[in-house]
Amino acid sequence: MPEDPQTDVPVLAPSPPDSSDRIDVLILEDDAESRAALKAWLQHHNLAVREAGSLAEAQQLIAERQPDLALLD
């Protein structure tokens, strides 16, 4: 692991984007504009994002694959 030469503290470097290594986030938000903004921010930070506009849609997505994190409105 690389170290900061000034402090000798290990420096964590971001890993390359690999969908199998990314955290899977499910957004449940009924407001499409808010959902889109949150999705864009999370994707910018290299998270895999799935989105649902209703509880029924979220339940279907969870049945397909359980997310690592769910953000609920």
N, C-alpha and C positions, 0 to 999 in steps of 0.2 A: 504494500500500500504506500503511495507517495506521501511524503511528509512536507510540511511547510518548513523551508529552510531557516526561517527566523524563529520559529517556536518549537520545532521538532514534534509538532502535533500532526497525527495522521490526517490527511485530507481525503474526503470521500468525493470521488468524481462521479458524475451521473453516468449511468450505464446507457449504452445505445438503445434506441427504441426497439423493443422486441415485444410483440403483443403478448407473448406467453409470460413475460416478466412484469408486465405493467399491472398496476392495481386496477381492478374492474369496479367501476362506480356506477350505481344505478340512481338516476335522478327521478324522483316522483314530484312533479310540479304541474299544476293545472294551468298556470299562466305560461303560454307559449313563449312570450318575450323573455320572461325571467329564466325559463328553462334553457332557451338558446344561449343567453348570456353566460349562464353557469356552465353549460356544456363547453362553450368556446374557451372559457377560462381554464377549466379542468384539462381539456385537450392540449392547451398551450403548455401545461405543466406535465405533459406526457402521461396522462392517465387515460385508460380505456373507458369510454363513457357510453352507457346505454340510457335511454330516456323513456319516460312514460308520462302521459298526460292524465291518467286515471288509475285508480286502484286496480281495476280489472286488467289493464294493460301491464301494470307492474307485476301483478301476480303471475301473468303469463310469462313475462321475462324471467322472473325468479324461478319458475318451474323449469325453464329451459337451462338456466345456469345461475347458481346462487352468486350474487355479487360479493366482493370483498367489503364494500361499503355502500350503504344506501343513504341518500340525502332526501329527507321528506319535508314537504311543506305542511 
